[in-house]
Amino acid sequence: MSNNMDKQSYIDEAEKELLHTYNRFSLVLDHGEGVHLYDTDGNAYLDFAAGIAVCALGYSNEHHKEALKAQVDKLLHTSNLYYNAPVIEAADKVLNASKMDRIFFTNSGTEAIEGAIKAAKKYAFTRDGHAGHEIIAMNHSFHGRSIGALSVTGNAHYQEPFEPLMPGVKFADFNDLESVKAQVTDKTCAIIMETIQGEGGIYPAKKEFIEGVRALCDEKDILLILDEIQCGMGRSGEMFAWQNYDVKPDIMTCAKALGCGVPVGAFLMTQRVADKSLAPGDHGTTYGGNPFVGAAVSAVFDEFKRLDIVSHVKEVAPYLEKRLDELVAKFDCLTARRGMGLMQGVECSLPVGKVSAETLNQGLIVITAGSNVLRFVPPLVIEKSDVDEMIEKLETTLVILSKSL
Ligand SMILES: *Cc1c(COP(=O)(O)O)cnc(C)c1O
């Protein structure tokens, strides 16, 4: 394989080699700088997707890069049979920001969900002296593709070919407290939900709902698991989205922006849960929390602090909301906006896949959520001028598509 093939040759080769689990956009990305990505032909794209809410610091952040390079020169991996300093430092920073007490590092969001499910089941097992507990999950949720995570993902289309899945999962409607209460039995050990539903179409939890679920959990000693994999890490305008409400989870998951491109996730819990939960022999991982990802997480938290990312999101997000609202008012094909912070969705009656593809021709990357939502999850370092440029490019796209479709 030559080093500078043209775009179509790369795509043809990829389609021969890679398992066809994605219908990819015809874009071969080469490098990134700030909030821009560049393809192998040298075209620039303003990025409002951040690798699906991962690259919170944008691309090629100097401090992040230097920390990774330094750790590469020192030590990449040790296994969890030994201690390592970078992950201890990383743990301290995540626990400090979340006010949780215990953390387990994983290699992905999906694995964080697996761990959270096991942690909840083990807690109930210790408390009750027997297994056989149930979990309540939400319709239109997304928690990952492994069998456990898929079992709590409220999407029949994703689940159907892989049944039977993990038993003991019941589904309720997000933002409908009564529907959750209706699924509670004396076997319920946990309620799992995203604080802001992402893949399902960008739905923030309503205050009465999430606080009502918290009260229900308190009353019945049910564990509240909040999935912060997409909405966490400053995106909502608080470090973790649940910090926008008067609630705290018993278990939470984190991933995506946690390593800003280095694959790492985590599940966290309070000491009260940890006391009855996973013990030696119950759970493990070979890679999880190795020195390399420890250095990455640590550097991400340092940069978040240095750049005061959370305040920056609070400043830029209202401007993004305002500009999106103006666009919704202007175009008949756009019908509603919702979201929190720099996690926004706009309902669109044009085929959203076509809109996403056409924005690429305008030098803009925007992704979709669900079947009819344009999703805006940019790097958290975007400026108001980037928002203006995005709106301009999206407007051009919509004008072109409204004429041609
Ligand atoms: C992306 C995502 C996951 C799965 O994370 P992976 O790193 O892809 O395994 C789980 N939950 C939510 C809310 C997500 O957005």
The ligand as an SDF file (V2000), in Angstrom:
LIG
                    3D

 15 15  0  0  0  0  0  0  0  0999 V2000
  -20.7150    6.2530   23.0040 C   0  0  0  0  0  0  0  0  0  0  0  0
  -21.5600    5.8840   24.1400 C   0  0  0  0  0  0  0  0  0  0  0  0
  -21.4110    4.6530   24.7940 C   0  0  0  0  0  0  0  0  0  0  0  0
  -20.4630    3.5900   24.3140 C   0  0  0  0  0  0  0  0  0  0  0  0
  -19.1200    3.9990   24.3880 O   0  0  0  0  0  0  0  0  0  0  0  0
  -17.9980    3.2750   23.5040 P   0  0  0  0  0  0  0  0  0  0  0  0
  -16.7310    3.9680   23.9050 O   0  0  0  0  0  0  0  0  0  0  0  0
  -18.3770    3.4630   22.0760 O   0  0  0  0  0  0  0  0  0  0  0  0
  -17.9710    1.8440   23.8850 O   0  0  0  0  0  0  0  0  0  0  0  0
  -22.2020    4.4140   25.9120 C   0  0  0  0  0  0  0  0  0  0  0  0
  -23.0730    5.3320   26.3590 N   0  0  0  0  0  0  0  0  0  0  0  0
  -23.2300    6.5160   25.7560 C   0  0  0  0  0  0  0  0  0  0  0  0
  -24.1980    7.5040   26.3110 C   0  0  0  0  0  0  0  0  0  0  0  0
  -22.4930    6.8330   24.6210 C   0  0  0  0  0  0  0  0  0  0  0  0
  -22.6880    8.0090   24.0030 O   0  0  0  0  0  0  0  0  0  0  0  0
  1  2  1  0
  2  3  1  0
  2 14  2  0
  3  4  1  0
  3 10  2  0
  4  5  1  0
  5  6  1  0
  6  7  2  0
  6  8  1  0
  6  9  1  0
 10 11  1  0
 11 12  2  0
 12 13  1  0
 12 14  1  0
 14 15  1  0
M  END
$$$$
